[in-house]
Amino acid sequence: MKKKHNEHKNEEEQRPAAGQEAPQEESKEQTDQKQDEEPAAEQSSMQEMKDLQDKLAEANDRYLRLAAEFDNYRRRSAKERMDLISLANENLVKDMLPIVDDFERAIAAMKDSDDAASAKEGVELIYNKVTAFLKKNGVKEIEAVGKDFDTDFHEAVAQFPVQEEDKKNKVIDVTQKGYTMGEKVIRYAKVVTGV
């Protein structure tokens, strides 16, 4: 009887319990489902990777186009700047030509005539034309004599001792005139100051 009981027990051990069979079947179904989900997840991640690669390629393309456009802009603006400078120089030279003509006529007149008064008058006319030309182009003389010494406009080339208190640290003489063009100093006035 014991033998029968042991055989029966062995059969029970070998045979899985009814409650245990169902979870094993579910795990098999879950495994099949997981295997189906893995290719779907893999496809999804591959799709995301492809989308990211497309976005990267698009961003790189935009960057290259923008860099090329900026380079073209830089070249074009440099050329325009050079053209503008050239045009400005051309206009300046055109405006100076009549003054050169006047100088040539004055030199020819001085060779033919011994009249100093007419030569002086001709030089004064040319000087007036030159100053008018400079004024037309925004060039102004820096006022210096009697003014306080100002390093923004004056360059001291000498100092001269003075007795009067009101002439100390003032400009008492100009050795070379200074000029501004607009608000910018284009040549400092070389001056003698009182100390």
C-alpha positions as CSV (number, residue, x, y, z in Angstrom):
1,M,0.0,0.0,0.0
2,K,2.8,2.2,0.7
3,K,4.1,1.5,-2.7
4,K,0.8,2.6,-4.3
5,H,0.8,5.7,-2.1
6,N,4.3,6.6,-3.3
7,E,3.5,6.0,-6.9
8,H,0.4,8.2,-6.6
9,K,2.5,10.9,-4.9
10,N,5.2,10.7,-7.7
11,E,2.5,11.1,-10.3
12,E,1.2,14.2,-8.5
13,E,4.6,15.6,-8.3
14,Q,5.3,15.0,-11.9
15,R,1.9,16.3,-13.0
16,P,1.6,20.0,-12.5
17,A,-1.2,21.3,-10.4
18,A,-4.2,22.7,-12.3
19,G,-3.6,26.2,-10.8
20,Q,0.0,26.1,-11.9
21,E,-0.6,25.3,-15.6
22,A,-2.5,28.5,-16.3
23,P,0.3,30.8,-15.4
24,Q,2.7,28.8,-17.5
25,E,0.4,29.2,-20.4
26,E,0.1,32.9,-19.8
27,S,3.8,33.3,-19.6
28,K,4.1,31.6,-22.9
29,E,1.5,34.0,-24.4
30,Q,3.3,36.9,-22.8
31,T,6.5,35.8,-24.3
32,D,4.9,35.5,-27.7
33,Q,3.3,39.0,-27.1
34,K,6.7,40.4,-26.0
35,Q,8.3,38.9,-29.1
36,D,5.7,40.7,-31.2
37,E,6.2,44.0,-29.3
38,E,10.0,43.9,-29.6
39,P,10.0,44.3,-33.4
40,A,7.4,47.0,-33.0
41,A,9.5,48.8,-30.4
42,E,12.6,48.3,-32.5
43,Q,10.8,49.7,-35.6
44,S,9.6,52.6,-33.5
45,S,13.1,53.4,-32.3
46,M,14.5,53.0,-35.8
47,Q,11.8,55.5,-37.0
48,E,12.8,57.9,-34.3
49,M,16.4,57.6,-35.2
50,K,15.6,58.2,-38.9
51,D,13.5,61.3,-37.9
52,L,16.4,62.6,-35.9
53,Q,18.8,62.0,-38.7
54,D,16.5,63.8,-41.1
55,K,16.2,66.8,-38.7
56,L,20.0,66.8,-38.3
57,A,20.5,66.8,-42.1
58,E,18.0,69.6,-42.4
59,A,19.7,71.7,-39.7
60,N,23.1,71.1,-41.3
61,D,21.7,72.2,-44.7
62,R,20.2,75.4,-43.2
63,Y,23.5,76.1,-41.4
64,L,25.4,75.7,-44.7
65,R,23.0,77.9,-46.6
66,L,23.1,80.6,-43.9
67,A,26.9,80.5,-43.8
68,A,27.1,80.8,-47.6
69,E,24.5,83.6,-47.5
70,F,26.5,85.5,-44.8
71,D,29.7,85.0,-46.8
72,N,28.0,86.5,-49.9
73,Y,26.7,89.4,-47.9
74,R,30.2,90.1,-46.5
75,R,31.7,90.1,-49.9
76,R,29.0,92.3,-51.4
77,S,29.1,94.8,-48.6
78,A,33.0,95.0,-48.8
79,K,32.6,95.6,-52.6
80,E,30.0,98.3,-52.0
81,R,32.2,99.9,-49.4
82,M,35.1,100.0,-51.8
83,D,32.9,101.4,-54.6
84,L,31.6,104.1,-52.3
85,I,35.2,105.1,-51.3
86,S,36.2,105.1,-54.9
87,L,33.2,107.2,-55.9
88,A,33.9,109.6,-53.0
89,N,37.6,109.9,-54.1
90,E,36.5,110.5,-57.7
91,N,34.1,113.2,-56.7
92,L,36.8,114.9,-54.6
93,V,39.3,114.8,-57.4
94,K,36.7,116.2,-59.9
95,D,36.0,119.1,-57.5
96,M,39.7,119.8,-57.1
97,L,40.4,119.9,-60.9
98,P,39.1,123.5,-61.4
99,I,41.5,124.7,-58.6
100,V,44.4,123.0,-60.3
101,D,43.4,124.7,-63.5
102,D,43.4,128.1,-61.7
103,F,46.9,127.4,-60.3
104,E,48.1,126.6,-63.9
105,R,46.6,129.8,-65.2
106,A,48.2,131.8,-62.4
107,I,51.6,130.3,-63.0
108,A,51.4,131.1,-66.7
109,A,50.2,134.6,-65.9
110,M,53.1,135.2,-63.5
111,K,55.6,134.1,-66.2
112,D,54.2,136.5,-68.7
113,S,53.7,139.5,-66.4
114,D,55.9,141.4,-63.9
115,D,52.8,142.8,-62.1
116,A,53.0,141.5,-58.5
117,A,49.6,143.0,-57.7
118,S,47.7,140.9,-60.3
119,A,49.7,137.7,-59.2
120,K,48.7,138.4,-55.6
121,E,45.1,138.9,-56.6
122,G,45.1,135.6,-58.6
123,V,46.6,133.6,-55.6
124,E,44.0,135.1,-53.3
125,L,41.2,134.0,-55.7
126,I,42.6,130.5,-55.7
127,Y,42.9,130.5,-51.9
128,N,39.2,131.6,-51.7
129,K,38.2,128.7,-54.0
130,V,40.1,126.2,-51.9
131,T,38.6,127.4,-48.7
132,A,35.1,127.3,-50.3
133,F,35.7,123.8,-51.5
134,L,36.8,122.7,-48.0
135,K,33.8,124.4,-46.4
136,K,31.5,122.7,-48.9
137,N,33.0,119.3,-47.9
138,G,32.4,120.0,-44.1
139,V,36.0,121.0,-43.3
140,K,36.4,123.8,-40.7
141,E,39.4,125.5,-39.3
142,I,40.0,124.9,-35.6
143,E,40.0,128.3,-33.8
144,A,43.1,128.4,-31.5
145,V,44.7,131.8,-30.8
146,G,43.5,133.1,-27.4
147,K,41.7,129.9,-26.6
148,D,42.4,127.6,-23.6
149,F,44.9,124.8,-24.6
150,D,42.8,121.8,-25.4
151,T,44.5,118.4,-26.2
152,D,41.3,117.4,-28.1
153,F,42.1,120.0,-30.7
154,H,45.6,121.3,-30.1
155,E,49.1,119.9,-30.2
156,A,51.7,121.9,-28.3
157,V,54.9,122.3,-30.2
158,A,56.4,124.9,-27.9
159,Q,55.8,126.7,-24.6
160,F,56.6,130.4,-24.1
161,P,56.9,132.1,-20.8
162,V,54.4,135.0,-20.4
163,Q,54.0,137.7,-17.8
164,E,50.2,138.2,-18.1
165,E,48.2,135.7,-15.9
166,D,45.4,135.6,-18.4
167,K,47.7,134.2,-21.1
168,K,48.9,131.2,-19.1
169,N,47.8,127.9,-20.4
170,K,46.4,129.7,-23.4
171,V,47.3,129.4,-27.1
172,I,49.4,132.4,-28.0
173,D,50.5,131.4,-31.5
174,V,49.6,128.8,-34.2
175,T,52.4,127.2,-36.3
176,Q,50.1,125.1,-38.3
177,K,46.3,125.3,-38.6
178,G,44.2,122.4,-37.5
179,Y,40.9,121.2,-39.2
180,T,37.8,119.3,-38.3
181,M,35.6,117.4,-40.7
182,G,32.2,117.2,-39.2
183,E,32.9,116.4,-35.6
184,K,36.2,114.6,-36.2
185,V,39.6,116.2,-36.0
186,I,41.4,115.5,-39.2
187,R,44.5,117.6,-38.3
188,Y,45.4,118.9,-34.9
189,A,46.4,122.6,-34.6
190,K,50.2,122.9,-33.8
191,V,50.3,125.7,-31.3
192,V,52.6,127.6,-28.9
193,T,51.2,127.9,-25.4
194,G,51.9,130.4,-22.6
195,V,53.3,129.2,-19.3
